[in-house]
């Protein structure tokens, strides 16, 4: 037993085994981190897809609303022009005496 403990070759094997165990632990930790990162990337991809779908929906809705508001604005302008034209016509007819006062 004394010769086994005194053998320097055995100590080197023990040191190498210890280093291998350390490297193995570090690699296991690295693999765990990579897997966690992969899961986070998958979550990020899902969130990105959801955001893209929401953005497309928002764009379609905003385009519809913009068109609707443009038509509403155009109708309002037409109504105002017609009212002003009627008022101007009434003033002209009153001024020329076509409509008696």
C-alpha positions as a Python dict, from the first residue, in 0.01 Angstrom:
ca = {
    (1, 'X'): (0, 0, 0),
    (2, 'X'): (288, 235, 74),
    (3, 'X'): (431, 183, -272),
    (4, 'X'): (94, 266, -431),
    (5, 'X'): (70, 603, -251),
    (6, 'X'): (434, 683, -312),
    (7, 'X'): (411, 617, -686),
    (8, 'X'): (424, 956, -867),
    (9, 'X'): (252, 806, -1172),
    (10, 'X'): (-58, 741, -961),
    (11, 'X'): (-67, 1104, -846),
    (12, 'X'): (-52, 1223, -1206),
    (13, 'X'): (-337, 992, -1300),
    (14, 'X'): (-537, 1131, -1009),
    (15, 'X'): (-460, 1487, -1116),
    (16, 'X'): (-558, 1408, -1474),
    (17, 'X'): (-879, 1243, -1354),
    (18, 'X'): (-955, 1552, -1145),
    (19, 'X'): (-894, 1779, -1444),
    (20, 'X'): (-1113, 1558, -1663),
    (21, 'X'): (-1389, 1577, -1401),
    (22, 'X'): (-1357, 1956, -1388),
    (23, 'X'): (-1375, 1983, -1767),
    (24, 'X'): (-1672, 1746, -1767),
    (25, 'X'): (-1854, 1964, -1512),
    (26, 'X'): (-1778, 2280, -1709),
    (27, 'X'): (-1900, 2120, -2033),
    (28, 'X'): (-2218, 2002, -1861),
    (29, 'X'): (-2280, 2357, -1739),
    (30, 'X'): (-2213, 2493, -2089),
    (31, 'X'): (-2456, 2247, -2244),
    (32, 'X'): (-2720, 2342, -1987),
    (33, 'X'): (-2668, 2710, -2068),
    (34, 'X'): (-2694, 2642, -2441),
    (35, 'X'): (-3019, 2451, -2387),
    (36, 'X'): (-3160, 2734, -2175),
    (37, 'X'): (-3057, 2982, -2440),
    (38, 'X'): (-3224, 2768, -2705),
    (39, 'X'): (-3545, 2767, -2502),
    (40, 'X'): (-3529, 3144, -2465),
    (41, 'X'): (-3467, 3177, -2839),
    (42, 'X'): (-3771, 2959, -2907),
    (43, 'X'): (-3980, 3180, -2679),
    (44, 'X'): (-3845, 3487, -2855),
    (45, 'X'): (-3932, 3340, -3195),
    (46, 'X'): (-4289, 3270, -3081),
    (47, 'X'): (-4322, 3624, -2944),
    (48, 'X'): (-4180, 3764, -3269),
    (49, 'X'): (-4432, 3567, -3475),
    (50, 'X'): (-4715, 3692, -3254),
    (51, 'X'): (-4590, 4048, -3286),
    (52, 'X'): (-4570, 4013, -3665),
    (53, 'X'): (-4930, 3889, -3681),
    (54, 'X'): (-5044, 4172, -3455),
    (55, 'X'): (-4857, 4426, -3666),
    (56, 'X'): (-5021, 4299, -3985),
    (57, 'X'): (-5362, 4313, -3822),
    (58, 'X'): (-5291, 4664, -3695),
    (59, 'X'): (-5184, 4777, -4042),
    (60, 'X'): (-5499, 4639, -4206),
    (61, 'X'): (-5721, 4794, -3940),
    (62, 'X'): (-5546, 5131, -3957),
    (63, 'X'): (-5575, 5133, -4337),
    (64, 'X'): (-5949, 5063, -4314),
    (65, 'X'): (-5993, 5336, -4054),
    (66, 'X'): (-5789, 5584, -4259),
    (67, 'X'): (-6006, 5513, -4566),
    (68, 'X'): (-6323, 5545, -4361),
    (69, 'X'): (-6210, 5874, -4209),
    (70, 'X'): (-6109, 6006, -4554),
    (71, 'X'): (-6458, 5932, -4688),
    (72, 'X'): (-6614, 6090, -4381),
    (73, 'X'): (-6399, 6400, -4428),
    (74, 'X'): (-6481, 6414, -4799),
    (75, 'X'): (-6855, 6386, -4728),
    (76, 'X'): (-6828, 6665, -4472),
    (77, 'X'): (-6648, 6891, -4722),
    (78, 'X'): (-6914, 6818, -4986),
    (79, 'X'): (-7193, 6898, -4738),
    (80, 'X'): (-7023, 7225, -4637),
    (81, 'X'): (-6971, 7325, -5002),
    (82, 'X'): (-7337, 7251, -5083),
    (83, 'X'): (-7457, 7452, -4780),
    (84, 'X'): (-7230, 7746, -4869),
    (85, 'X'): (-7348, 7728, -5233),
    (86, 'X'): (-7713, 7730, -5123),
    (87, 'X'): (-7651, 8026, -4892),
    (88, 'X'): (-7466, 8216, -5167),
    (89, 'X'): (-7747, 8133, -5413),
    (90, 'X'): (-8011, 8259, -5169),
    (91, 'X'): (-7812, 8581, -5111),
    (92, 'X'): (-7774, 8635, -5488),
    (93, 'X'): (-8144, 8567, -5548),
    (94, 'X'): (-8239, 8805, -5269),
    (95, 'X'): (-8002, 9072, -5399),
    (96, 'X'): (-8131, 9051, -5755),
    (97, 'X'): (-8491, 9061, -5642),
    (98, 'X'): (-8586, 8721, -5782),
    (99, 'X'): (-8704, 8630, -5435),
    (100, 'X'): (-8920, 8908, -5293),
    (101, 'X'): (-8845, 9014, -4939),
}
